[in-house]
Amino acid sequence: MENAVKNHRPLTPLEKCTITIERCFFRFLDYDGAVASVKPVIDGLIHSDIIKSDSYKVTGPWLLTQTFRPKKEGPLLKVGVSETIELQSND
């Protein structure tokens, strides 16, 4: 994880973000299994100081999809993290 984010780390861990994950594999998992399979990657984002925590307040719902990838090509995981900026309302 460290090499993957080396030049893309924010100055401080993100307080609010959106996480998108695409799991490319020859077998599909049920939703709970897919979420559980990427949890170590999300934990790596915390330990690499990319995001503050993996709480729902920080990340909101993870946008997780699965696509088919032939077995001979091996597994692939695409992870995107983008900062979410909340707009203040003048109510």
Protein Blocks (a to p, Z undefined) as FASTA:
>chain_A
ZZmmmmmccfbdcfbdcdddddddfbdcdfklmmmmmmmmmmmmmmnomafblcfklnop
addddddddfklopadddddddddddddfZZ
